């Protein structure tokens, strides 16, 4: 049994390497990103080129090396006077590939404001202000960087694991210096951070915050994946992706969960779950349709309409890149059928899940 499960997961992993994670909604590109990554140039365990090789193997479109500016535990062995160096090495390693490597840094502070990432910046060295917790954030904004709050639920800084705003965060948001918040970091999810994002019009971000190897932390070769932020952009040019990030057009992928603002998550789901045409057998009034999942993520669905199924209950799942046949007792022959669903692993708020409809004709 274990062998069969392993083979199934392996085949899904192979499929994921051959296909995109998610089909893009019509007229858009969907850009897979990890905007929080560490190397030996702060407290990570690997050289920057390994981060590039991992991202290439895992089929990401864009990464940012965000080593700590202030926290330099390897400094005795690896002096680091130039805080741009890890990015420059990674960028060089990616030069002959399609992977985009953007400049970033992590401003490392106690709470408040906690740890803050700045990406799409010009010069990480200019963000280093050891005695001022806000000056680096202000400089990142002068460089037109995208700034987001890291792991706001981190138990080392929030003992109860609850993300909440301090007056300093409120001020940063009011001054438009803080643009996003991690709702997912490494292995943790914060529903409170989702609330903060929705209430303050912050972009939802999910990252690996990887320090060791992604293969180790996320069992990549057994079908696992790192947390990712998918940016819904007009194209895959860096400036366009950056614009969409500022506009909050993201969906976070974490384990089997998909997290985002309702309008953006709905677009992704409608692009990745399609229905075949209706089919009736002879004079039966049981409609046969096939739902197809075009994505790398399993979809946990609950049918919320008035009909019942002939061979299934209202709750079922569709595996990645797979199909699910449904026999629907419509009582009479229909020319088209509207099927309402709740995506049980599609999170759009605290204890709120995505509702959407598919029409079969």
LINCORTA-V869550 format. One record per backbone hydrogen bond with DSSP energy under -0.5 kcal/mol. CO is the residue of the C=O (numbers start at 1). NH is the residue of the N-H. E is the energy in kcal/mol with one decimal. If there is no record, write none. Layout:
BEGIN
CO;NH;E / CO;NH;E
END
This chain:
BEGIN
1;5;-2.3 / 2;6;-2.5 / 3;7;-2.5 / 4;8;-2.3 / 5;9;-2.4 / 6;10;-2.7 / 7;11;-2.4 / 8;12;-1.9 / 9;13;-2.3 / 10;14;-2.5 / 11;15;-2.3 / 12;16;-2.2 / 13;17;-1.5 / 14;18;-1.2 / 15;19;-1.7 / 21;296;-2.9 / 25;28;-2.2 / 29;31;-0.6 / 29;233;-2.3 / 30;32;-0.6 / 31;231;-2.6 / 32;61;-1.7 / 32;62;-1.9 / 33;229;-2.1 / 34;64;-1.7 / 36;209;-1.5 / 36;210;-0.9 / 37;66;-2.5 / 39;42;-1.8 / 39;44;-2.9 / 42;74;-0.5 / 46;40;-2.2 / 47;50;-1.7 / 47;51;-0.8 / 48;52;-1.3 / 49;53;-2.3 / 50;54;-2.7 / 51;55;-2.1 / 52;56;-2.4 / 53;57;-2.4 / 54;58;-2.2 / 55;60;-2.5 / 56;59;-1.1 / 61;100;-2.6 / 62;34;-1.5 / 63;102;-2.4 / 64;37;-0.6 / 64;66;-0.7 / 65;104;-0.7 / 67;106;-2.1 / 70;72;-0.8 / 72;75;-1.6 / 74;77;-0.8 / 74;78;-3.4 / 81;83;-0.7 / 82;85;-1.7 / 84;88;-2.3 / 85;89;-2.3 / 86;90;-2.1 / 87;91;-3.2 / 88;92;-2.1 / 89;93;-2.0 / 90;94;-1.4 / 92;95;-0.9 / 94;97;-2.2 / 100;63;-2.6 / 100;102;-0.6 / 102;65;-0.7 / 103;120;-1.4 / 103;121;-1.6 / 105;107;-0.5 / 105;118;-2.5 / 106;69;-2.6 / 106;108;-0.6 / 107;109;-0.7 / 107;116;-2.6 / 110;114;-2.2 / 115;150;-2.7 / 116;107;-3.5 / 117;148;-2.6 / 118;105;-1.7 / 119;146;-3.0 / 123;126;-0.7 / 124;127;-1.8 / 125;128;-1.4 / 127;129;-0.9 / 129;132;-1.5 / 132;136;-0.7 / 134;138;-2.3 / 135;139;-2.3 / 136;140;-2.2 / 137;141;-1.8 / 138;142;-1.8 / 139;143;-1.6 / 140;145;-2.9 / 141;144;-1.8 / 145;147;-0.6 / 146;119;-2.6 / 147;179;-2.7 / 147;180;-1.4 / 148;117;-2.8 / 149;182;-2.6 / 151;154;-1.9 / 154;157;-1.8 / 154;158;-2.8 / 158;161;-2.5 / 161;163;-0.6 / 166;169;-0.7 / 166;170;-2.2 / 167;171;-2.3 / 168;172;-2.3 / 169;173;-2.6 / 170;174;-2.5 / 171;175;-2.2 / 172;177;-2.9 / 172;178;-1.0 / 173;176;-1.5 / 179;203;-2.6 / 180;149;-2.0 / 181;183;-0.6 / 181;205;-2.1 / 182;152;-0.5 / 183;190;-2.6 / 184;207;-1.7 / 185;187;-0.8 / 185;188;-2.6 / 188;185;-2.2 / 189;191;-0.5 / 190;194;-1.4 / 191;195;-1.9 / 192;196;-2.3 / 193;197;-2.5 / 194;198;-2.4 / 195;199;-2.8 / 196;200;-1.6 / 197;201;-0.6 / 197;202;-2.1 / 203;181;-2.5 / 205;183;-2.6 / 205;184;-1.5 / 207;186;-2.1 / 210;38;-2.1 / 211;45;-3.0 / 213;217;-2.4 / 214;218;-2.6 / 215;219;-0.8 / 219;222;-1.8 / 219;224;-2.2 / 220;223;-1.5 / 228;230;-0.5 / 228;253;-2.5 / 229;33;-1.7 / 229;231;-0.6 / 230;232;-0.5 / 230;251;-2.0 / 231;31;-2.6 / 231;233;-1.0 / 233;29;-4.0 / 237;241;-2.6 / 238;242;-2.6 / 239;243;-1.9 / 240;244;-2.2 / 241;245;-2.1 / 242;246;-2.3 / 243;247;-1.7 / 244;249;-2.3 / 245;248;-1.4 / 248;250;-1.7 / 249;232;-2.8 / 250;261;-0.6 / 251;230;-3.2 / 252;254;-0.6 / 252;259;-2.6 / 253;228;-1.9 / 254;257;-3.3 / 257;254;-2.6 / 258;347;-2.8 / 259;252;-3.5 / 261;264;-0.7 / 261;265;-2.5 / 262;266;-2.5 / 263;267;-1.3 / 264;268;-1.8 / 265;269;-2.5 / 266;270;-2.5 / 267;271;-1.3 / 268;272;-1.0 / 269;272;-0.6 / 269;273;-1.4 / 272;294;-3.0 / 274;292;-2.8 / 279;288;-2.9 / 280;282;-0.8 / 281;284;-2.1 / 285;287;-0.6 / 285;330;-1.2 / 285;331;-0.9 / 286;281;-0.5 / 287;289;-0.5 / 287;328;-3.2 / 288;279;-1.0 / 289;326;-2.8 / 290;276;-2.0 / 291;324;-2.6 / 292;274;-1.9 / 292;294;-0.7 / 295;321;-1.7 / 298;300;-0.5 / 299;301;-0.7 / 299;318;-2.1 / 300;344;-2.4 / 300;345;-0.7 / 301;316;-2.3 / 302;342;-2.1 / 308;329;-2.4 / 312;309;-0.5 / 314;303;-3.1 / 316;301;-2.9 / 318;299;-2.4 / 319;322;-1.4 / 322;293;-3.1 / 324;291;-2.9 / 326;289;-2.2 / 326;328;-0.6 / 327;310;-3.1 / 327;329;-0.5 / 328;287;-2.8 / 328;330;-1.5 / 329;308;-0.5 / 330;332;-0.9 / 337;339;-0.6 / 337;360;-2.9 / 338;340;-0.6 / 339;358;-2.3 / 340;304;-2.3 / 340;305;-0.6 / 341;356;-2.3 / 342;302;-2.0 / 342;344;-0.9 / 343;346;-1.8 / 343;354;-0.5 / 345;258;-2.6 / 345;347;-0.6 / 346;354;-2.3 / 347;260;-2.1 / 349;351;-0.5 / 349;352;-1.8 / 352;348;-2.0 / 352;349;-0.9 / 354;343;-3.1 / 356;341;-3.2 / 358;339;-3.5 / 358;360;-0.5 / 360;337;-3.1
END
